[in-house]
C-alpha cells in the first residue's frame, strides 16, 4: 500500500511518516494543492494511495477541500466502491464544525494532535488497515 501524508509542518509531517513506517511506501507533501497533484498523478501512473492523511489547515488548499476533491475524483473515475482511498484527517483542531465538515465530505477517520502512536494504530486497525508485515 502507498500512503500520502499532507502536512505543512515539517516536523509533524516527518513524525507522522515515522509512525506510519511499515504500512507501506510513504509520500509526503507540504500543502493541499501538492496533495491533490500527488493523488491524481499516482492514479495516472497506476500506483494509487491506499491511505491519505490530511492536515486540515494547510496552505493553498485546506484538508477539507482536498478531501472533497479526492472524493470527487473517485466519483468521476468510478472508484467509489473499489479503489477508494481511506482518508484520515490528522489535525490539531478538534472543533465540532471541522469534524462534522470532514465526515460530511466522507473522511474515514479523524485523529487529533498530539498524536499517540497507539491511538493512530488503533484508528487504522478499525479502518481495516494493518502494517504490511502483519
WOHU-V296525 format. One line per field, one symbol per residue. phi: phi as a letter, one per 40 degrees, with the letter a starting at -180 (. if undefined). psi: psi as a letter, one per 40 degrees, with the letter a starting at -180 (. if undefined). burial: b if it has 24 or more other C-alpha atoms within 12 Angstrom, else e. Layout:
BEGIN
phi=???
psi=???
burial=???
END
This chain:
BEGIN
phi=.bbbbbaccdccdcccdcccdgcicbbbbbacccccdccccccccgbcccbbbbcccbcgacccccddccccdcccbfbccbgcccbbcbaccbcdcccdcccccgccaabccccbdccccccccccgbbcdcc
psi=iihhhhhdhddddddddddehedahhhhieidddddddddddddefgihdhhhhidhiidhiddddddddddddddefeddhehihhhhhiehfhdddddddddefidihhhihhhddddddddddeehiide.
burial=bbbbbbbbeeebbeebbebbbebbebbbbbbbbbbbbbbbeeeeeeebbbbbbbbbbbeebbbbbbbbbbbebbeeeeeeeeebbbbbbbbeeeeeebbeebeebbbbbbbbeebeeeebbebbeeeebeeeee
END
